[in-house]
Amino acid sequence: MHPSVVVDERCADRSRSFDSWNTGGVRVRVGAWQVPLADLLNATVAAGLRPVRFVEAGSGGVPDLLGFLAVR
């Protein structure tokens, strides 16, 4: 049986968190700031960058890593 990942209202929370379903990941050790995807992409465009490519990775059917290429 695989553990469940629940997406709830905390996704819009902009606070620092150490919560993670990946107990060996970076977030558990150093924490991370939750940033809504729209905020991240809008900040990229506001900085004068043009998103070119996106990729997600992870295991267990739920991506836990987002990477993207943006050019000036």
Predicted model as a PDB file, atoms N, CA, C, CB and O in Angstrom, pLDDT in the B-factor column:
MODEL        1                                                                  
ATOM      1  N   MET A   1       0.834  -1.175   0.000  1.00 56.00           N  
ATOM      2  CA  MET A   1       0.000   0.000   0.000  1.00 56.00           C  
ATOM      3  C   MET A   1       0.882   1.243   0.000  1.00 56.00           C  
ATOM      4  CB  MET A   1      -0.951  -0.005   1.208  1.00 56.00           C  
ATOM      5  O   MET A   1       1.861   1.317   0.743  1.00 56.00           O  
ATOM      6  N   HIS A   2       0.531   2.225  -0.840  1.00 60.00           N  
ATOM      7  CA  HIS A   2       1.279   3.480  -0.931  1.00 60.00           C  
ATOM      8  C   HIS A   2       0.660   4.529  -0.024  1.00 60.00           C  
ATOM      9  CB  HIS A   2       1.320   3.988  -2.385  1.00 60.00           C  
ATOM     10  O   HIS A   2      -0.561   4.568   0.131  1.00 60.00           O  
ATOM     11  N   PRO A   3       1.488   5.386   0.582  1.00 66.00           N  
ATOM     12  CA  PRO A   3       0.934   6.455   1.415  1.00 66.00           C  
ATOM     13  C   PRO A   3       0.159   7.454   0.549  1.00 66.00           C  
ATOM     14  CB  PRO A   3       2.062   7.178   2.196  1.00 66.00           C  
ATOM     15  O   PRO A   3       0.461   7.637  -0.630  1.00 66.00           O  
ATOM     16  N   SER A   4      -0.821   8.081   1.141  1.00 72.00           N  
ATOM     17  CA  SER A   4      -1.624   9.069   0.430  1.00 72.00           C  
ATOM     18  C   SER A   4      -0.985  10.443   0.528  1.00 72.00           C  
ATOM     19  CB  SER A   4      -3.051   9.106   0.984  1.00 72.00           C  
ATOM     20  O   SER A   4      -0.360  10.777   1.534  1.00 72.00           O  
ATOM     21  N   VAL A   5      -1.143  11.230  -0.514  1.00 69.00           N  
ATOM     22  CA  VAL A   5      -0.750  12.626  -0.519  1.00 69.00           C  
ATOM     23  C   VAL A   5      -2.029  13.423  -0.645  1.00 69.00           C  
ATOM     24  CB  VAL A   5       0.265  12.955  -1.678  1.00 69.00           C  
ATOM     25  O   VAL A   5      -2.787  13.246  -1.599  1.00 69.00           O  
ATOM     26  N   VAL A   6      -2.271  14.295   0.311  1.00 73.00           N  
ATOM     27  CA  VAL A   6      -3.494  15.081   0.320  1.00 73.00           C  
ATOM     28  C   VAL A   6      -3.158  16.519  -0.023  1.00 73.00           C  
ATOM     29  CB  VAL A   6      -4.205  14.991   1.689  1.00 73.00           C  
ATOM     30  O   VAL A   6      -2.302  17.134   0.613  1.00 73.00           O  
ATOM     31  N   VAL A   7      -3.830  17.049  -1.025  1.00 74.00           N  
ATOM     32  CA  VAL A   7      -3.683  18.450  -1.395  1.00 74.00           C  
ATOM     33  C   VAL A   7      -4.867  19.182  -0.791  1.00 74.00           C  
ATOM     34  CB  VAL A   7      -3.609  18.646  -2.960  1.00 74.00           C  
ATOM     35  O   VAL A   7      -6.020  18.848  -1.061  1.00 74.00           O  
ATOM     36  N   ASP A   8      -4.573  20.188   0.031  1.00 75.00           N  
ATOM     37  CA  ASP A   8      -5.645  20.937   0.680  1.00 75.00           C  
ATOM     38  C   ASP A   8      -5.307  22.423   0.680  1.00 75.00           C  
ATOM     39  CB  ASP A   8      -5.875  20.430   2.123  1.00 75.00           C  
ATOM     40  O   ASP A   8      -4.432  22.865  -0.064  1.00 75.00           O  
ATOM     41  N   GLU A   9      -5.996  23.189   1.509  1.00 77.00           N  
ATOM     42  CA  GLU A   9      -5.829  24.641   1.511  1.00 77.00           C  
ATOM     43  C   GLU A   9      -4.425  25.096   1.891  1.00 77.00           C  
ATOM     44  CB  GLU A   9      -6.815  25.256   2.450  1.00 77.00           C  
ATOM     45  O   GLU A   9      -4.079  26.255   1.663  1.00 77.00           O  
ATOM     46  N   ARG A  10      -3.615  24.224   2.459  1.00 71.00           N  
ATOM     47  CA  ARG A  10      -2.235  24.605   2.791  1.00 71.00           C  
ATOM     48  C   ARG A  10      -1.400  24.897   1.554  1.00 71.00           C  
ATOM     49  CB  ARG A  10      -1.572  23.508   3.599  1.00 71.00           C  
ATOM     50  O   ARG A  10      -0.340  25.512   1.668  1.00 71.00           O  
ATOM     51  N   CYS A  11      -1.846  24.473   0.375  1.00 72.00           N  
ATOM     52  CA  CYS A  11      -1.107  24.757  -0.855  1.00 72.00           C  
ATOM     53  C   CYS A  11      -0.997  26.254  -1.117  1.00 72.00           C  
ATOM     54  CB  CYS A  11      -1.775  24.075  -2.038  1.00 72.00           C  
ATOM     55  O   CYS A  11      -0.053  26.700  -1.770  1.00 72.00           O  
ATOM     56  N   ALA A  12      -1.953  27.034  -0.613  1.00 75.00           N  
ATOM     57  CA  ALA A  12      -1.930  28.484  -0.803  1.00 75.00           C  
ATOM     58  C   ALA A  12      -1.230  29.200   0.350  1.00 75.00           C  
ATOM     59  CB  ALA A  12      -3.350  29.012  -0.952  1.00 75.00           C  
ATOM     60  O   ALA A  12      -1.086  30.423   0.325  1.00 75.00           O  
ATOM     61  N   ASP A  13      -0.796  28.452   1.353  1.00 76.00           N  
ATOM     62  CA  ASP A  13      -0.111  29.027   2.506  1.00 76.00           C  
ATOM     63  C   ASP A  13       1.298  29.418   2.100  1.00 76.00           C  
ATOM     64  CB  ASP A  13      -0.084  28.033   3.697  1.00 76.00           C  
ATOM     65  O   ASP A  13       2.032  28.602   1.542  1.00 76.00           O  
ATOM     66  N   ARG A  14       1.684  30.655   2.371  1.00 82.00           N  
ATOM     67  CA  ARG A  14       3.002  31.143   1.966  1.00 82.00           C  
ATOM     68  C   ARG A  14       4.007  31.117   3.129  1.00 82.00           C  
ATOM     69  CB  ARG A  14       2.882  32.565   1.412  1.00 82.00           C  
ATOM     70  O   ARG A  14       4.927  31.934   3.171  1.00 82.00           O  
ATOM     71  N   SER A  15       3.834  30.201   4.050  1.00 82.00           N  
ATOM     72  CA  SER A  15       4.738  30.126   5.195  1.00 82.00           C  
ATOM     73  C   SER A  15       5.807  29.058   4.965  1.00 82.00           C  
ATOM     74  CB  SER A  15       3.951  29.827   6.486  1.00 82.00           C  
ATOM     75  O   SER A  15       5.702  28.229   4.062  1.00 82.00           O  
ATOM     76  N   ARG A  16       6.832  29.104   5.805  1.00 88.00           N  
ATOM     77  CA  ARG A  16       7.905  28.105   5.730  1.00 88.00           C  
ATOM     78  C   ARG A  16       7.426  26.814   6.377  1.00 88.00           C  
ATOM     79  CB  ARG A  16       9.206  28.620   6.424  1.00 88.00           C  
ATOM     80  O   ARG A  16       6.731  26.838   7.393  1.00 88.00           O  
ATOM     81  N   SER A  17       7.800  25.699   5.787  1.00 85.00           N  
ATOM     82  CA  SER A  17       7.344  24.403   6.285  1.00 85.00           C  
ATOM     83  C   SER A  17       8.467  23.377   6.192  1.00 85.00           C  
ATOM     84  CB  SER A  17       6.110  23.921   5.498  1.00 85.00           C  
ATOM     85  O   SER A  17       9.335  23.448   5.322  1.00 85.00           O  
ATOM     86  N   PHE A  18       8.420  22.429   7.110  1.00 88.00           N  
ATOM     87  CA  PHE A  18       9.327  21.286   7.071  1.00 88.00           C  
ATOM     88  C   PHE A  18       8.544  20.011   6.778  1.00 88.00           C  
ATOM     89  CB  PHE A  18      10.101  21.153   8.404  1.00 88.00           C  
ATOM     90  O   PHE A  18       9.116  18.922   6.745  1.00 88.00           O  
ATOM     91  N   ASP A  19       7.234  20.144   6.567  1.00 83.00           N  
ATOM     92  CA  ASP A  19       6.375  18.999   6.274  1.00 83.00           C  
ATOM     93  C   ASP A  19       6.681  18.437   4.892  1.00 83.00           C  
ATOM     94  CB  ASP A  19       4.895  19.395   6.369  1.00 83.00           C  
ATOM     95  O   ASP A  19       6.846  19.191   3.933  1.00 83.00           O  
ATOM     96  N   SER A  20       6.757  17.128   4.792  1.00 80.00           N  
ATOM     97  CA  SER A  20       7.001  16.492   3.506  1.00 80.00           C  
ATOM     98  C   SER A  20       6.609  15.027   3.581  1.00 80.00           C  
ATOM     99  CB  SER A  20       8.478  16.639   3.088  1.00 80.00           C  
ATOM    100  O   SER A  20       6.732  14.391   4.628  1.00 80.00           O  
ATOM    101  N   TRP A  21       6.138  14.499   2.464  1.00 74.00           N  
ATOM    102  CA  TRP A  21       5.876  13.064   2.400  1.00 74.00           C  
ATOM    103  C   TRP A  21       7.156  12.307   2.094  1.00 74.00           C  
ATOM    104  CB  TRP A  21       4.808  12.753   1.342  1.00 74.00           C  
ATOM    105  O   TRP A  21       7.194  11.082   2.209  1.00 74.00           O  
ATOM    106  N   ASN A  22       8.207  13.024   1.706  1.00 79.00           N  
ATOM    107  CA  ASN A  22       9.497  12.422   1.410  1.00 79.00           C  
ATOM    108  C   ASN A  22      10.409  12.651   2.619  1.00 79.00           C  
ATOM    109  CB  ASN A  22      10.122  13.023   0.096  1.00 79.00           C  
ATOM    110  O   ASN A  22      11.039  13.703   2.730  1.00 79.00           O  
ATOM    111  N   THR A  23      10.479  11.680   3.514  1.00 85.00           N  
ATOM    112  CA  THR A  23      11.209  11.850   4.770  1.00 85.00           C  
ATOM    113  C   THR A  23      12.726  11.973   4.597  1.00 85.00           C  
ATOM    114  CB  THR A  23      10.911  10.697   5.674  1.00 85.00           C  
ATOM    115  O   THR A  23      13.428  12.322   5.546  1.00 85.00           O  
ATOM    116  N   GLY A  24      13.230  11.693   3.404  1.00 86.00           N  
ATOM    117  CA  GLY A  24      14.660  11.835   3.157  1.00 86.00           C  
ATOM    118  C   GLY A  24      14.983  13.039   2.289  1.00 86.00           C  
ATOM    119  O   GLY A  24      16.124  13.214   1.862  1.00 86.00           O  
ATOM    120  N   GLY A  25      13.983  13.868   2.029  1.00 84.00           N  
ATOM    121  CA  GLY A  25      14.166  14.993   1.122  1.00 84.00           C  
ATOM    122  C   GLY A  25      14.764  16.233   1.776  1.00 84.00           C  
ATOM    123  O   GLY A  25      14.945  16.288   2.993  1.00 84.00           O  
ATOM    124  N   VAL A  26      15.061  17.208   0.955  1.00 85.00           N  
ATOM    125  CA  VAL A  26      15.662  18.459   1.408  1.00 85.00           C  
ATOM    126  C   VAL A  26      14.703  19.245   2.300  1.00 85.00           C  
ATOM    127  CB  VAL A  26      16.079  19.310   0.207  1.00 85.00           C  
ATOM    128  O   VAL A  26      15.133  19.843   3.286  1.00 85.00           O  
ATOM    129  N   ARG A  27      13.414  19.253   1.969  1.00 83.00           N  
ATOM    130  CA  ARG A  27      12.439  20.048   2.732  1.00 83.00           C  
ATOM    131  C   ARG A  27      12.435  19.652   4.210  1.00 83.00           C  
ATOM    132  CB  ARG A  27      11.027  19.877   2.138  1.00 83.00           C  
ATOM    133  O   ARG A  27      12.314  20.519   5.076  1.00 83.00           O  
ATOM    134  N   VAL A  28      12.561  18.381   4.507  1.00 88.00           N  
ATOM    135  CA  VAL A  28      12.547  17.915   5.894  1.00 88.00           C  
ATOM    136  C   VAL A  28      13.755  18.450   6.652  1.00 88.00           C  
ATOM    137  CB  VAL A  28      12.525  16.379   5.947  1.00 88.00           C  
ATOM    138  O   VAL A  28      13.659  18.740   7.844  1.00 88.00           O  
ATOM    139  N   ARG A  29      14.889  18.582   5.971  1.00 90.00           N  
ATOM    140  CA  ARG A  29      16.124  19.004   6.625  1.00 90.00           C  
ATOM    141  C   ARG A  29      16.266  20.519   6.735  1.00 90.00           C  
ATOM    142  CB  ARG A  29      17.300  18.450   5.882  1.00 90.00           C  
ATOM    143  O   ARG A  29      16.695  21.017   7.775  1.00 90.00           O  
ATOM    144  N   VAL A  30      15.915  21.261   5.688  1.00 93.00           N  
ATOM    145  CA  VAL A  30      16.163  22.706   5.698  1.00 93.00           C  
ATOM    146  C   VAL A  30      14.895  23.543   5.567  1.00 93.00           C  
ATOM    147  CB  VAL A  30      17.104  23.064   4.587  1.00 93.00           C  
ATOM    148  O   VAL A  30      14.947  24.763   5.719  1.00 93.00           O  
ATOM    149  N   GLY A  31      13.773  22.915   5.290  1.00 89.00           N  
ATOM    150  CA  GLY A  31      12.527  23.649   5.139  1.00 89.00           C  
ATOM    151  C   GLY A  31      12.381  24.219   3.739  1.00 89.00           C  
ATOM    152  O   GLY A  31      13.315  24.187   2.937  1.00 89.00           O  
ATOM    153  N   ALA A  32      11.215  24.731   3.466  1.00 84.00           N  
ATOM    154  CA  ALA A  32      10.940  25.332   2.164  1.00 84.00           C  
ATOM    155  C   ALA A  32       9.776  26.296   2.313  1.00 84.00           C  
ATOM    156  CB  ALA A  32      10.630  24.245   1.090  1.00 84.00           C  
ATOM    157  O   ALA A  32       8.929  26.142   3.193  1.00 84.00           O  
ATOM    158  N   TRP A  33       9.749  27.284   1.447  1.00 83.00           N  
ATOM    159  CA  TRP A  33       8.627  28.212   1.392  1.00 83.00           C  
ATOM    160  C   TRP A  33       7.653  27.723   0.352  1.00 83.00           C  
ATOM    161  CB  TRP A  33       9.094  29.652   1.076  1.00 83.00           C  
ATOM    162  O   TRP A  33       8.032  27.452  -0.787  1.00 83.00           O  
ATOM    163  N   GLN A  34       6.405  27.609   0.738  1.00 80.00           N  
ATOM    164  CA  GLN A  34       5.357  27.236  -0.216  1.00 80.00           C  
ATOM    165  C   GLN A  34       5.047  28.459  -1.074  1.00 80.00           C  
ATOM    166  CB  GLN A  34       4.063  26.715   0.521  1.00 80.00           C  
ATOM    167  O   GLN A  34       4.761  29.535  -0.549  1.00 80.00           O  
ATOM    168  N   VAL A  35       5.102  28.295  -2.370  1.00 85.00           N  
ATOM    169  CA  VAL A  35       4.778  29.370  -3.306  1.00 85.00           C  
ATOM    170  C   VAL A  35       3.799  28.811  -4.328  1.00 85.00           C  
ATOM    171  CB  VAL A  35       6.069  29.942  -4.005  1.00 85.00           C  
ATOM    172  O   VAL A  35       4.104  27.835  -5.013  1.00 85.00           O  
ATOM    173  N   PRO A  36       2.628  29.422  -4.432  1.00 85.00           N  
ATOM    174  CA  PRO A  36       1.692  28.953  -5.452  1.00 85.00           C  
ATOM    175  C   PRO A  36       2.339  29.012  -6.842  1.00 85.00           C  
ATOM    176  CB  PRO A  36       0.395  29.796  -5.424  1.00 85.00           C  
ATOM    177  O   PRO A  36       3.100  29.932  -7.142  1.00 85.00           O  
ATOM    178  N   LEU A  37       2.031  28.035  -7.672  1.00 87.00           N  
ATOM    179  CA  LEU A  37       2.632  27.951  -8.997  1.00 87.00           C  
ATOM    180  C   LEU A  37       2.395  29.223  -9.800  1.00 87.00           C  
ATOM    181  CB  LEU A  37       2.080  26.750  -9.749  1.00 87.00           C  
ATOM    182  O   LEU A  37       3.301  29.691 -10.488  1.00 87.00           O  
ATOM    183  N   ALA A  38       1.204  29.786  -9.725  1.00 90.00           N  
ATOM    184  CA  ALA A  38       0.918  31.023 -10.464  1.00 90.00           C  
ATOM    185  C   ALA A  38       1.856  32.143 -10.034  1.00 90.00           C  
ATOM    186  CB  ALA A  38      -0.543  31.453 -10.252  1.00 90.00           C  
ATOM    187  O   ALA A  38       2.325  32.903 -10.882  1.00 90.00           O  
ATOM    188  N   ASP A  39       2.144  32.267  -8.736  1.00 91.00           N  
ATOM    189  CA  ASP A  39       3.065  33.301  -8.257  1.00 91.00           C  
ATOM    190  C   ASP A  39       4.471  33.092  -8.812  1.00 91.00           C  
ATOM    191  CB  ASP A  39       3.104  33.310  -6.726  1.00 91.00           C  
ATOM    192  O   ASP A  39       5.130  34.049  -9.219  1.00 91.00           O  
ATOM    193  N   LEU A  40       4.926  31.848  -8.827  1.00 91.00           N  
ATOM    194  CA  LEU A  40       6.251  31.536  -9.348  1.00 91.00           C  
ATOM    195  C   LEU A  40       6.358  31.893 -10.829  1.00 91.00           C  
ATOM    196  CB  LEU A  40       6.568  30.055  -9.137  1.00 91.00           C  
ATOM    197  O   LEU A  40       7.321  32.534 -11.251  1.00 91.00           O  
ATOM    198  N   LEU A  41       5.375  31.478 -11.606  1.00 93.00           N  
ATOM    199  CA  LEU A  41       5.414  31.752 -13.050  1.00 93.00           C  
ATOM    200  C   LEU A  41       5.238  33.235 -13.342  1.00 93.00           C  
ATOM    201  CB  LEU A  41       4.330  30.950 -13.775  1.00 93.00           C  
ATOM    202  O   LEU A  41       5.904  33.763 -14.232  1.00 93.00           O  
ATOM    203  N   ASN A  42       4.354  33.924 -12.611  1.00 96.00           N  
ATOM    204  CA  ASN A  42       4.176  35.360 -12.817  1.00 96.00           C  
ATOM    205  C   ASN A  42       5.428  36.141 -12.450  1.00 96.00           C  
ATOM    206  CB  ASN A  42       2.996  35.865 -12.005  1.00 96.00           C  
ATOM    207  O   ASN A  42       5.749  37.123 -13.119  1.00 96.00           O  
ATOM    208  N   ALA A  43       6.145  35.736 -11.405  1.00 95.00           N  
ATOM    209  CA  ALA A  43       7.398  36.388 -11.035  1.00 95.00           C  
ATOM    210  C   ALA A  43       8.455  36.181 -12.112  1.00 95.00           C  
ATOM    211  CB  ALA A  43       7.902  35.856  -9.689  1.00 95.00           C  
ATOM    212  O   ALA A  43       9.261  37.074 -12.375  1.00 95.00           O  
ATOM    213  N   THR A  44       8.454  35.022 -12.727  1.00 96.00           N  
ATOM    214  CA  THR A  44       9.387  34.741 -13.823  1.00 96.00           C  
ATOM    215  C   THR A  44       9.144  35.697 -14.989  1.00 96.00           C  
ATOM    216  CB  THR A  44       9.248  33.275 -14.295  1.00 96.00           C  
ATOM    217  O   THR A  44      10.080  36.291 -15.523  1.00 96.00           O  
ATOM    218  N   VAL A  45       7.883  35.837 -15.372  1.00 97.00           N  
ATOM    219  CA  VAL A  45       7.522  36.740 -16.475  1.00 97.00           C  
ATOM    220  C   VAL A  45       7.810  38.189 -16.089  1.00 97.00           C  
ATOM    221  CB  VAL A  45       6.026  36.573 -16.852  1.00 97.00           C  
ATOM    222  O   VAL A  45       8.323  38.951 -16.910  1.00 97.00           O  
ATOM    223  N   ALA A  46       7.486  38.588 -14.841  1.00 98.00           N  
ATOM    224  CA  ALA A  46       7.728  39.963 -14.382  1.00 98.00           C  
ATOM    225  C   ALA A  46       9.218  40.304 -14.382  1.00 98.00           C  
ATOM    226  CB  ALA A  46       7.151  40.161 -12.976  1.00 98.00           C  
ATOM    227  O   ALA A  46       9.588  41.471 -14.509  1.00 98.00           O  
ATOM    228  N   ALA A  47      10.070  39.292 -14.240  1.00 98.00           N  
ATOM    229  CA  ALA A  47      11.521  39.506 -14.263  1.00 98.00           C  
ATOM    230  C   ALA A  47      12.055  39.619 -15.688  1.00 98.00           C  
ATOM    231  CB  ALA A  47      12.231  38.368 -13.534  1.00 98.00           C  
ATOM    232  O   ALA A  47      13.262  39.743 -15.898  1.00 98.00           O  
ATOM    233  N   GLY A  48      11.150  39.574 -16.663  1.00 98.00           N  
ATOM    234  CA  GLY A  48      11.580  39.708 -18.059  1.00 98.00           C  
ATOM    235  C   GLY A  48      12.023  38.402 -18.683  1.00 98.00           C  
ATOM    236  O   GLY A  48      12.678  38.405 -19.725  1.00 98.00           O  
ATOM    237  N   LEU A  49      11.679  37.295 -18.069  1.00 98.00           N  
ATOM    238  CA  LEU A  49      12.062  35.995 -18.605  1.00 98.00           C  
ATOM    239  C   LEU A  49      10.878  35.355 -19.325  1.00 98.00           C  
ATOM    240  CB  LEU A  49      12.575  35.072 -17.480  1.00 98.00           C  
ATOM    241  O   LEU A  49       9.719  35.590 -18.983  1.00 98.00           O  
ATOM    242  N   ARG A  50      11.196  34.546 -20.324  1.00 97.00           N  
ATOM    243  CA  ARG A  50      10.172  33.836 -21.087  1.00 97.00           C  
ATOM    244  C   ARG A  50      10.322  32.342 -20.818  1.00 97.00           C  
ATOM    245  CB  ARG A  50      10.286  34.145 -22.620  1.00 97.00           C  
ATOM    246  O   ARG A  50      11.325  31.742 -21.203  1.00 97.00           O  
ATOM    247  N   PRO A  51       9.326  31.734 -20.153  1.00 95.00           N  
ATOM    248  CA  PRO A  51       9.389  30.287 -19.912  1.00 95.00           C  
ATOM    249  C   PRO A  51       9.414  29.518 -21.238  1.00 95.00           C  
ATOM    250  CB  PRO A  51       8.186  29.829 -19.051  1.00 95.00           C  
ATOM    251  O   PRO A  51       8.645  29.809 -22.155  1.00 95.00           O  
ATOM    252  N   VAL A  52      10.308  28.538 -21.319  1.00 97.00           N  
ATOM    253  CA  VAL A  52      10.490  27.767 -22.546  1.00 97.00           C  
ATOM    254  C   VAL A  52      10.092  26.306 -22.365  1.00 97.00           C  
ATOM    255  CB  VAL A  52      11.935  27.855 -23.008  1.00 97.00           C  
ATOM    256  O   VAL A  52       9.461  25.716 -23.241  1.00 97.00           O  
ATOM    257  N   ARG A  53      10.462  25.729 -21.231  1.00 97.00           N  
ATOM    258  CA  ARG A  53      10.248  24.298 -21.026  1.00 97.00           C  
ATOM    259  C   ARG A  53      10.031  24.004 -19.557  1.00 97.00           C  
ATOM    260  CB  ARG A  53      11.434  23.487 -21.559  1.00 97.00           C  
ATOM    261  O   ARG A  53      10.635  24.640 -18.695  1.00 97.00           O  
ATOM    262  N   PHE A  54       9.161  23.031 -19.267  1.00 96.00           N  
ATOM    263  CA  PHE A  54       8.860  22.621 -17.903  1.00 96.00           C  
ATOM    264  C   PHE A  54       9.040  21.110 -17.784  1.00 96.00           C  
ATOM    265  CB  PHE A  54       7.419  23.040 -17.500  1.00 96.00           C  
ATOM    266  O   PHE A  54       8.815  20.374 -18.745  1.00 96.00           O  
ATOM    267  N   VAL A  55       9.449  20.651 -16.593  1.00 95.00           N  
ATOM    268  CA  VAL A  55       9.596  19.224 -16.340  1.00 95.00           C  
ATOM    269  C   VAL A  55       9.277  18.958 -14.871  1.00 95.00           C  
ATOM    270  CB  VAL A  55      11.035  18.729 -16.702  1.00 95.00           C  
ATOM    271  O   VAL A  55       9.603  19.760 -13.996  1.00 95.00           O  
ATOM    272  N   GLU A  56       8.636  17.826 -14.620  1.00 92.00           N  
ATOM    273  CA  GLU A  56       8.354  17.383 -13.257  1.00 92.00           C  
ATOM    274  C   GLU A  56       8.974  16.002 -13.064  1.00 92.00           C  
ATOM    275  CB  GLU A  56       6.812  17.355 -12.975  1.00 92.00           C  
ATOM    276  O   GLU A  56       9.081  15.218 -14.007  1.00 92.00           O  
ATOM    277  N   ALA A  57       9.374  15.722 -11.839  1.00 90.00           N  
ATOM    278  CA  ALA A  57       9.935  14.409 -11.529  1.00 90.00           C  
ATOM    279  C   ALA A  57       9.500  14.017 -10.132  1.00 90.00           C  
ATOM    280  CB  ALA A  57      11.487  14.411 -11.648  1.00 90.00           C  
ATOM    281  O   ALA A  57       9.106  14.860  -9.326  1.00 90.00           O  
ATOM    282  N   GLY A  58       9.577  12.745  -9.864  1.00 82.00           N  
ATOM    283  CA  GLY A  58       9.238  12.236  -8.545  1.00 82.00           C  
ATOM    284  C   GLY A  58       8.894  10.766  -8.635  1.00 82.00           C  
ATOM    285  O   GLY A  58       8.853  10.180  -9.717  1.00 82.00           O  
ATOM    286  N   SER A  59       8.651  10.191  -7.487  1.00 76.00           N  
ATOM    287  CA  SER A  59       8.304   8.780  -7.461  1.00 76.00           C  
ATOM    288  C   SER A  59       6.951   8.608  -6.794  1.00 76.00           C  
ATOM    289  CB  SER A  59       9.385   7.957  -6.730  1.00 76.00           C  
ATOM    290  O   SER A  59       6.480   9.512  -6.105  1.00 76.00           O  
ATOM    291  N   GLY A  60       6.339   7.489  -6.985  1.00 72.00           N  
ATOM    292  CA  GLY A  60       5.075   7.214  -6.345  1.00 72.00           C  
ATOM    293  C   GLY A  60       3.886   7.869  -7.016  1.00 72.00           C  
ATOM    294  O   GLY A  60       2.810   7.931  -6.422  1.00 72.00           O  
ATOM    295  N   GLY A  61       4.042   8.353  -8.219  1.00 75.00           N  
ATOM    296  CA  GLY A  61       2.924   8.929  -8.942  1.00 75.00           C  
ATOM    297  C   GLY A  61       2.652  10.392  -8.664  1.00 75.00           C  
ATOM    298  O   GLY A  61       1.799  10.987  -9.323  1.00 75.00           O  
ATOM    299  N   VAL A  62       3.350  10.995  -7.705  1.00 76.00           N  
ATOM    300  CA  VAL A  62       3.150  12.410  -7.400  1.00 76.00           C  
ATOM    301  C   VAL A  62       4.481  13.136  -7.569  1.00 76.00           C  
ATOM    302  CB  VAL A  62       2.585  12.605  -5.953  1.00 76.00           C  
ATOM    303  O   VAL A  62       5.432  12.847  -6.843  1.00 76.00           O  
ATOM    304  N   PRO A  63       4.568  14.072  -8.512  1.00 80.00           N  
ATOM    305  CA  PRO A  63       5.823  14.795  -8.704  1.00 80.00           C  
ATOM    306  C   PRO A  63       6.183  15.589  -7.444  1.00 80.00           C  
ATOM    307  CB  PRO A  63       5.721  15.739  -9.923  1.00 80.00           C  
ATOM    308  O   PRO A  63       5.312  16.201  -6.825  1.00 80.00           O  
ATOM    309  N   ASP A  64       7.443  15.577  -7.072  1.00 75.00           N  
ATOM    310  CA  ASP A  64       7.887  16.389  -5.943  1.00 75.00           C  
ATOM    311  C   ASP A  64       8.993  17.355  -6.356  1.00 75.00           C  
ATOM    312  CB  ASP A  64       8.371  15.493  -4.805  1.00 75.00           C  
ATOM    313  O   ASP A  64       9.646  17.967  -5.511  1.00 75.00           O  
ATOM    314  N   LEU A  65       9.194  17.482  -7.663  1.00 83.00           N  
ATOM    315  CA  LEU A  65      10.208  18.381  -8.175  1.00 83.00           C  
ATOM    316  C   LEU A  65       9.697  19.016  -9.452  1.00 83.00           C  
ATOM    317  CB  LEU A  65      11.540  17.642  -8.419  1.00 83.00           C  
ATOM    318  O   LEU A  65       9.226  18.320 -10.352  1.00 83.00           O  
ATOM    319  N   LEU A  66       9.788  20.333  -9.535  1.00 88.00           N  
ATOM    320  CA  LEU A  66       9.439  21.075 -10.747  1.00 88.00           C  
ATOM    321  C   LEU A  66      10.672  21.823 -11.196  1.00 88.00           C  
ATOM    322  CB  LEU A  66       8.241  22.055 -10.508  1.00 88.00           C  
ATOM    323  O   LEU A  66      11.312  22.507 -10.398  1.00 88.00           O  
ATOM    324  N   GLY A  67      11.005  21.702 -12.441  1.00 93.00           N  
ATOM    325  CA  GLY A  67      12.096  22.471 -13.013  1.00 93.00           C  
ATOM    326  C   GLY A  67      11.609  23.151 -14.274  1.00 93.00           C  
ATOM    327  O   GLY A  67      10.746  22.626 -14.977  1.00 93.00           O  
ATOM    328  N   PHE A  68      12.164  24.328 -14.564  1.00 96.00           N  
ATOM    329  CA  PHE A  68      11.798  24.958 -15.818  1.00 96.00           C  
ATOM    330  C   PHE A  68      12.961  25.802 -16.343  1.00 96.00           C  
ATOM    331  CB  PHE A  68      10.537  25.821 -15.640  1.00 96.00           C  
ATOM    332  O   PHE A  68      13.809  26.286 -15.593  1.00 96.00           O  
ATOM    333  N   LEU A  69      12.954  25.948 -17.642  1.00 97.00           N  
ATOM    334  CA  LEU A  69      13.944  26.750 -18.348  1.00 97.00           C  
ATOM    335  C   LEU A  69      13.260  28.036 -18.789  1.00 97.00           C  
ATOM    336  CB  LEU A  69      14.553  25.975 -19.572  1.00 97.00           C  
ATOM    337  O   LEU A  69      12.188  27.996 -19.392  1.00 97.00           O  
ATOM    338  N   ALA A  70      13.868  29.162 -18.494  1.00 97.00           N  
ATOM    339  CA  ALA A  70      13.342  30.449 -18.928  1.00 97.00           C  
ATOM    340  C   ALA A  70      14.514  31.242 -19.515  1.00 97.00           C  
ATOM    341  CB  ALA A  70      12.649  31.228 -17.737  1.00 97.00           C  
ATOM    342  O   ALA A  70      15.633  31.178 -19.006  1.00 97.00           O  
ATOM    343  N   VAL A  71      14.249  31.978 -20.573  1.00 97.00           N  
ATOM    344  CA  VAL A  71      15.299  32.753 -21.229  1.00 97.00           C  
ATOM    345  C   VAL A  71      14.923  34.235 -21.232  1.00 97.00           C  
ATOM    346  CB  VAL A  71      15.535  32.246 -22.676  1.00 97.00           C  
ATOM    347  O   VAL A  71      13.748  34.597 -21.157  1.00 97.00           O  
ATOM    348  N   ARG A  72      15.929  35.063 -21.319  1.00 96.00           N  
ATOM    349  CA  ARG A  72      15.712  36.507 -21.374  1.00 96.00           C  
ATOM    350  C   ARG A  72      15.458  36.930 -22.776  1.00 96.00           C  
ATOM    351  CB  ARG A  72      16.894  37.268 -20.807  1.00 96.00           C  
ATOM    352  O   ARG A  72      15.250  38.116 -23.035  1.00 96.00           O  
TER     353      ARG A  72                                                      
ENDMDL                                                                          
END                                                                             
